[in-house]
Amino acid sequence: MGVNVFASEPGAVQLVWDRLPAGDTTLEIAGRAFPVGAPPPEWYRLAPPGTSGPGAVVVDGLEPSRDYDVTLVAEGRPRARVAVARTAPPPPGRPLARFATFSDCHVGETHFGAVRRISDPGEEAAGLDPYPLRALRAARREAQDWGAEHLVVRGDITRHGGSAEAVRAAAELGRSGLPVYSVLGNHDVAGRSDLAAVLRREGVAASGPDGPVAVDLPGVRLVLGHTPVPGQHRGRLDRSHLDRLVELAGGTAGPVVLVLHHPPRAGRLPTYYPPPLDAADSRSLVEGVRSANPAAMILSGHTHRTRRYDVAGVAVSEVGSTKDFPGQWAGYTVHEGGIAQTARRIGSPDVIAWTQITGRALGGIWSRWSPGRLRDRCWTYCWPDRRGA
């Protein structure tokens, strides 16, 4: 039982908990009180009697770079400070654009877990939509409420690479009315369908083996690349595609964000599973992009884990899946002098209850491994000088 700061940005924080005292319970922060003692869904079995289920609350309207005490007030208990939430500093300059990303949605998946299969009790007992679809729906709604102006999928939008799965996912994203872009992942090329073509017919600008896609937003260029290879879990970049990525990165006067499914590899050998981009391709990509445009960074998915690190001087950010623990999406605010990421946990009650259950995978290790640290989830990155100074 406890409250944690899951996300922080210049004007807001997100607080999350696995369980709290049920009933008349509130969290107080910045002079406001938020009810948090709601009972869990009937099908959720991890909450002991007298406790709420897992939950999340976003507190906005805060000042940047400031500490806020979080106090738990529960009937029959003394008031207690349970956390200190610190808002992030903003990047330099005016804000110019906002976009949100979703990773590893796996629409069409029916269970989670590589060793022990975890099925969704909400779907079985309450007739809810399948968990990948309702997680994507909730993430899309939360991203819109946050202020996203564009939506980006980092690959594995489907589980089996089927056309029907892609159409279903595209329809859910399309309900936003916002421009939607996607790269493909290894699951998306597992079937016989040309998923890039299917997504394009459904209004999603998708990169594929025929070439990358470049989108110019205010203050930044997004370049979407294609790394999956049918029948393989690791990623590859063919030479012509890699050269085109570098060309597009260098062909803008401003910063560039590359979106790939597979993250680049930091060393010659993989140090975690699933396998990232091939070592030689990783080296050629980061060296080429860094030379073409020092104000560049890479966003990826694939690992279902959130991490922030550098590869040969290029900033890389992985963000976990929408549909398994912790169940999240990421928002990006582009400023004149940099970019800020906030990776929030999906707070919809029927989604956070499911993702909390999936945290028990691998004997509970998944709940500790996949979220990363707060500084992996939320950060501010200042653009390097275009001349590399």
C-alpha positions in Angstrom: 0.0 0.0 0.0 1.5 3.3 -1.0 1.4 6.4 -3.3 4.1 7.0 -5.9 4.8 9.9 -8.3 4.6 8.2 -11.6 4.9 11.2 -13.9 6.0 14.8 -13.7 6.0 17.7 -16.1 6.4 21.5 -15.6 2.8 22.1 -14.6 1.5 18.7 -13.5 2.2 15.4 -11.7 0.5 12.0 -11.8 0.1 10.1 -8.6 -0.5 6.3 -8.6 -1.2 3.6 -6.0 -1.8 -0.1 -5.9 -4.3 0.1 -3.1 -5.4 2.6 -0.4 -7.9 2.5 2.4 -11.4 2.2 1.0 -14.2 4.6 1.7 -13.8 8.3 2.6 -10.2 8.6 1.6 -8.5 11.6 -0.1 -5.1 12.7 -1.3 -4.4 16.4 -0.6 -1.9 18.3 -2.7 -1.5 22.1 -3.4 -4.6 22.9 -1.4 -6.9 20.4 -3.3 -8.3 17.1 -2.2 -8.8 14.1 -4.6 -11.1 11.2 -3.6 -9.1 7.9 -4.0 -11.0 5.4 -1.9 -13.3 3.9 -4.7 -13.7 0.2 -4.6 -12.0 -1.9 -7.3 -14.0 -3.5 -10.1 -15.9 -6.6 -8.9 -13.7 -8.9 -11.0 -10.4 -7.5 -9.5 -9.2 -10.0 -6.8 -5.9 -8.4 -5.7 -7.3 -5.8 -3.3 -7.6 -7.1 0.3 -10.9 -6.3 2.1 -11.2 -2.7 3.2 -8.9 -1.3 0.4 -9.4 0.4 -2.9 -8.1 -1.0 -6.1 -5.2 0.5 -8.0 -5.7 4.0 -9.3 -4.2 7.2 -10.6 -4.9 10.9 -10.5 -3.4 13.8 -12.5 -2.9 17.1 -10.6 -2.4 20.0 -12.9 -2.2 23.8 -12.5 1.1 23.5 -10.6 4.2 25.6 -10.8 7.3 24.3 -12.5 10.4 23.1 -10.6 8.6 23.0 -7.2 8.1 20.4 -4.5 4.6 19.6 -3.3 3.7 17.5 -0.3 1.1 14.7 -0.8 -1.0 14.0 2.2 -3.2 10.9 2.8 -6.4 11.6 4.7 -8.4 8.4 5.6 -11.2 7.9 8.1 -9.9 6.5 11.4 -6.2 7.2 10.5 -3.9 10.1 11.3 -3.1 12.4 8.5 0.2 11.3 6.8 2.5 12.7 4.2 2.9 9.9 1.8 5.0 11.5 -1.0 6.7 14.6 -2.2 6.0 15.4 -5.9 8.4 17.7 -7.7 7.3 19.3 -11.0 9.8 19.4 -13.8 11.5 22.4 -15.4 10.3 23.4 -18.8 12.6 23.3 -21.9 13.9 26.7 -23.0 11.8 28.9 -25.2 8.2 29.0 -26.2 6.1 25.8 -26.5 5.5 25.0 -30.2 3.8 21.6 -30.5 2.5 18.6 -28.6 2.3 15.0 -29.8 1.6 11.7 -28.0 2.9 8.2 -28.6 1.6 4.7 -28.0 3.8 1.6 -28.0 3.1 -2.2 -28.4 -0.6 -2.0 -28.4 -1.0 -5.6 -29.7 -4.6 -5.3 -30.8 -5.8 -8.9 -31.2 -3.9 -10.3 -28.2 -5.9 -12.6 -25.9 -3.5 -13.2 -23.0 -0.3 -11.8 -21.4 2.8 -13.6 -20.2 5.6 -15.6 -21.7 5.8 -18.4 -19.1 2.4 -18.3 -17.3 -0.5 -17.1 -19.3 -2.6 -14.3 -17.6 -6.1 -13.9 -19.0 -8.3 -10.9 -18.5 -11.0 -11.4 -15.9 -12.7 -8.1 -16.9 -13.4 -9.5 -20.4 -14.5 -12.8 -19.0 -16.6 -11.7 -16.1 -17.9 -8.3 -17.1 -18.0 -8.5 -20.9 -15.6 -5.7 -21.4 -13.8 -5.1 -24.7 -10.5 -7.0 -25.1 -7.9 -5.4 -23.0 -5.6 -4.3 -25.8 -8.4 -2.3 -27.4 -9.7 -0.7 -24.3 -6.2 0.2 -23.2 -5.6 1.9 -26.5 -8.9 3.7 -26.3 -8.2 5.0 -22.8 -4.7 6.1 -23.8 -6.0 7.9 -26.8 -8.6 9.7 -24.7 -6.1 10.7 -22.0 -3.6 11.9 -24.6 -6.3 14.1 -26.1 -7.2 15.5 -22.7 -3.5 16.2 -22.1 -3.5 18.3 -25.3 -1.9 16.1 -28.0 -2.2 17.5 -31.5 -0.8 14.5 -33.2 -0.7 10.7 -32.4 2.2 8.4 -33.1 2.4 4.6 -32.7 5.8 3.1 -32.2 5.0 -0.3 -33.7 3.3 -3.6 -32.9 0.0 -2.0 -33.3 -1.3 -5.5 -33.9 -0.6 -8.9 -32.3 -0.7 -11.2 -35.4 -0.2 -8.7 -38.3 -3.8 -9.2 -39.4 -5.7 -6.7 -41.5 -8.8 -6.8 -39.2 -6.6 -6.1 -36.2 -5.0 -3.1 -38.0 -8.4 -1.8 -39.1 -9.8 -2.0 -35.5 -6.8 -0.1 -34.1 -6.8 2.5 -36.8 -10.6 3.1 -36.2 -10.0 3.6 -32.5 -7.1 6.1 -33.1 -9.1 7.8 -35.9 -11.9 8.7 -33.4 -9.5 11.4 -32.1 -9.9 13.4 -35.2 -6.1 14.1 -35.0 -3.4 13.2 -37.5 -2.1 9.6 -36.8 1.2 8.2 -37.8 2.7 4.7 -37.2 5.8 2.6 -37.7 5.5 -1.2 -37.9 6.9 -3.7 -35.4 7.8 -7.4 -35.6 4.3 -8.5 -34.8 2.9 -6.3 -37.6 4.9 -8.2 -40.2 4.1 -11.6 -38.9 1.1 -12.1 -41.1 0.5 -12.1 -44.9 -1.1 -8.6 -45.0 0.8 -5.5 -46.1 -0.1 -3.6 -42.9 1.5 -0.4 -44.0 -1.0 -0.3 -47.0 -3.9 -1.3 -44.8 -3.1 1.5 -42.3 -2.8 4.0 -45.0 -6.2 3.1 -46.4 -7.6 3.7 -42.9 -6.1 7.2 -42.7 -2.9 6.4 -40.8 0.4 7.6 -42.3 2.5 4.5 -41.9 6.2 3.9 -42.8 7.0 0.5 -44.3 9.6 -1.4 -46.3 8.9 1.0 -49.2 10.5 3.9 -47.3 10.4 6.2 -44.3 7.8 8.9 -43.7 8.7 12.5 -42.7 6.3 14.8 -40.9 7.2 18.4 -40.1 5.6 19.8 -37.0 6.2 23.2 -35.5 9.7 23.1 -34.1 10.6 19.5 -35.0 10.6 17.0 -37.8 9.4 13.5 -37.1 11.0 10.7 -39.3 9.3 7.3 -39.1 11.5 4.3 -40.0 11.0 0.6 -40.7 13.1 -1.9 -38.7 11.2 -5.2 -38.5 12.0 -8.3 -40.6 9.5 -11.1 -41.1 10.3 -14.1 -39.0 12.8 -12.3 -36.8 12.5 -10.7 -33.4 15.5 -8.4 -33.8 15.5 -5.4 -36.0 17.4 -4.6 -39.2 17.7 -1.6 -41.5 18.5 -2.2 -45.2 21.1 0.2 -46.6 18.8 2.3 -48.8 16.3 2.8 -46.0 19.1 3.7 -43.6 20.5 6.2 -46.1 17.1 7.8 -46.5 16.6 8.1 -42.8 19.9 10.0 -42.5 19.0 12.1 -45.5 15.6 13.1 -44.0 17.3 13.8 -40.6 19.7 16.2 -42.2 17.2 17.8 -44.6 15.6 20.1 -42.0 17.0 23.2 -40.5 15.6 22.3 -37.1 15.7 19.3 -34.7 14.6 15.8 -35.7 12.9 12.9 -33.8 13.3 9.5 -35.3 10.6 7.0 -34.5 11.5 3.3 -34.8 10.1 0.1 -33.3 13.4 -1.5 -32.4 15.8 0.6 -30.2 19.4 1.0 -31.3 21.9 -1.3 -29.6 24.5 0.4 -27.3 27.1 -2.3 -27.6 28.1 -5.2 -29.9 26.1 -7.7 -27.9 22.5 -7.4 -26.6 22.2 -7.1 -22.9 18.5 -7.6 -22.5 15.5 -9.3 -24.2 13.8 -8.8 -26.7 16.7 -8.1 -29.1 17.1 -4.6 -30.3 18.3 -3.3 -33.7 21.2 -5.2 -35.2 24.6 -3.9 -33.9 26.0 -2.8 -37.3 22.8 -1.1 -38.3 22.7 0.7 -34.9 26.2 2.0 -35.3 25.6 3.2 -38.9 22.3 4.8 -37.9 23.4 6.8 -34.9 26.7 7.9 -36.5 24.9 8.9 -39.7 22.1 10.8 -37.9 24.5 12.5 -35.5 26.6 13.7 -38.3 23.6 14.9 -40.4 21.8 16.6 -37.5 23.3 16.8 -34.0 19.8 18.0 -32.7 18.4 14.5 -33.1 16.9 11.9 -30.8 15.3 8.4 -31.3 12.0 7.1 -29.9 11.3 3.4 -29.9 9.2 0.6 -28.4 9.6 -3.2 -28.6 11.0 -3.9 -25.1 7.8 -3.0 -23.2 10.0 -1.2 -20.8 10.6 2.5 -20.3 14.3 3.7 -20.4 16.2 6.9 -21.3 19.8 6.6 -22.4 22.4 7.7 -25.0 23.9 5.7 -27.8 27.1 7.2 -29.3 25.9 10.7 -28.4 22.3 10.3 -29.6 19.5 10.4 -27.0 17.2 7.4 -27.0 13.9 6.9 -25.2 12.0 3.6 -25.0 8.4 3.6 -23.6 6.5 0.6 -22.4 3.3 -0.9 -23.7 -0.2 0.5 -23.4 -1.7 -3.0 -22.5 0.6 -4.5 -19.9 2.2 -3.2 -16.7 2.3 -0.4 -16.0 0.1 0.4 -19.1 1.2 3.8 -20.3 1.5 6.4 -23.1 4.0 9.2 -23.5 3.4 12.9 -24.3 6.0 15.2 -25.8 6.0 19.0 -25.6 8.2 20.7 -28.2 9.8 24.0 -27.3 12.1 26.3 -29.2 15.1 25.0 -27.2 14.2 21.4 -26.4 11.6 18.7 -25.8 10.0 17.3 -22.7 8.6 13.8 -22.2 6.0 12.7 -19.7 5.1 9.0 -19.6 1.8 8.6 -17.8 0.1 5.4 -16.5 -3.3 4.9 -18.1 -5.7 5.7 -15.2 -9.0 4.3 -16.5 -10.3 2.0 -13.7 -10.9 -1.1 -16.0 -7.5 -0.6 -17.6 -5.3 0.0 -14.5 -6.9 -2.9 -12.8 -5.9 -5.2 -15.7 -2.4 -3.8 -16.0 -1.9 -4.2 -12.2 -2.7 -7.9 -12.6 -0.1 -8.2 -15.4 2.6 -6.8 -13.1 2.6 -10.3 -11.5 4.3 -11.8 -14.6 7.7 -13.4 -14.1 7.0 -13.8 -10.4 6.3 -10.1 -10.0 9.6 -9.0 -11.6 7.7 -7.4 -14.4 6.2 -4.8 -12.1 9.7 -3.7 -11.0 11.4 -4.0 -14.3 9.0 -2.5 -16.9 8.2 1.0 -15.5 11.8 2.3 -15.4 12.7 5.1 -13.0 11.0 8.5 -12.8 13.9 10.1 -14.7 13.4 7.5 -17.5 9.7 8.3 -17.8 9.9 12.1 -17.5 12.7 14.3 -18.7 13.6 17.5 -20.4 16.1 17.5 -23.3 17.7 20.6 -24.6 18.5 20.6 -28.3 22.3 20.6 -29.1 23.5 23.4 -31.3 23.0 22.4 -35.0 26.7 22.9 -35.5 27.5 20.4 -32.8 28.9 23.0 -30.3 
